């Protein structure tokens, strides 16, 4: 949508929600008559002010639509496709501090990317440019605050959440054909709780789930959730697809995410055929849980908890073999610590230790990792994101942490407002939600039992996408092709002998030492290097 104003023009890329007149809203923001914080949706806003010949860009509060700022001397480019922005200013040198965070955390910290001089735009930020494209300023138009409202009782808070969530979901399902992915967890189930056979959207809803075999607990539970609400439902079994679709996946995520995490790519053609929009329940698990800190936590405690939340054990090999030789004596761990310290400092407006860790994860992990997966959806159906909706986000900024600890509020919401769904087992515990959620076997305990069963019987219960993509003969051949074939750009940074040794140890015991993450991220980096060298074709 592009709107002409008295002083210029303003373009909306994406969607706004909660307003009957989006054109008027974006015009008011461009004119300075309204705060960009009044905008709610999955969007970027770009405006040109003719009297000054200045350009303005506003990201949304959670930066769900990625955009990039590339600079090289006096040359500046901004775009939603990183290779195009980088090429416009002649940037192609790898940023090894950025890559260190990518391998160590699984996402690029702060505003780093693969390349020096190319930054990803931050959440809730207003960027100003002069007529030559030079950056005049960048500033947050919204900052995190968490003020617990204890004047509202716990029971009233559950009811308030139900009402607000219902309003948001009604808006997001008001038009078009809607795909509803369902897992064995709570967040997607919460979205389904707002859907009934007699709702206006009922005939436009299509639910689906995917698993890794006929006995998949996830698809079995998802099917029960869908049946309880009379939703049209399909269960898919994910087959090996990654290596045949790797160029498509790479073009969608632009190398910003472990490619094995994009399992929606397995059924993207089906989503494209059957839906205009997809309800993605991302972020619910963060807002509706706690981070494990109390109010007595020190700055050191906050730092340690944050680092623990994001540090990837399986990144050690990557840091030692790829990053350390490129950092000119700087220790990779120092780069990771500095990244966490710097980004926590930007959240100094949050007094409560637990919520500060949560805000870090939303600003960093969610904005830089979780939302990358939305780009795969976006190639087929535009994502609609209830837990990113500012009406819900503003609500959570008032909810005491004790109310959401251990998923308490979400569990009681489902018990109270969707008892039919609460009677369906939660995959994390194996129990229904009337058994206090987590009083059964913990997820960690269940994984330990399954691992022991695998070792005793020699049988494998497939639970992760990488197991399907890597563990047969074709998968091993695909890894060798992308990691070991002669002439790979990857070998400029790490010797084939070291890669071969890694693959040998991975094949002997793929479940040890998080080697699956190591291999998947090495594959992602190698595929990105080849995609980049080949001209980085658009999706």
Secondary structure, 3 states (H helix, E strand, C coil): CEEEECCEEEEEEEEECCCCCHHHHHHHHHCCCCCHHHCCEEEEEEEEECCCCEEEEEECCCCCCCCEEEEECCEEEEECCHHHHHHHHCCCCECHHHHHHHHHHCCCCCCCCCECCEEECCCCEEEEECCCCCEEEEEECCCCCCCCCCCCCHHHHHHHHHHHHHHHHHHHCCCCCEEEECCCCCHHHHHHCCCCCCCCCHHHEEEEEEECCCCCHHHHHHHHHHHHCCCEEEEEECCCCHHHHHHHHHHHHCCCCCHHHCHHHHHHHHHHHHCCEEECCCCHHHHCCCCCCCCCCCHHHHHHHHHHHHCCHHHHHHHHHHHHHHCCCCCHHHHHHHHHHHHHHCCCCCCCHHHHHHHHHHHHHHHHHHHHHHHHHHCCCEEECHHHCHHHHHHHCCCCHHHHHHHHHHHHHHHHHCHHHHCCCCCCCCCCCCCCCCCCCCHHHHHHHHHHHHHHHCCCCCCCHHHHHHCCHHHHHHHHHHHHCCCCHHHHCCCHHHHHHHHHHHHHCCCCCCHHHHHHHHHHHHHHHHHHHCCCCCC
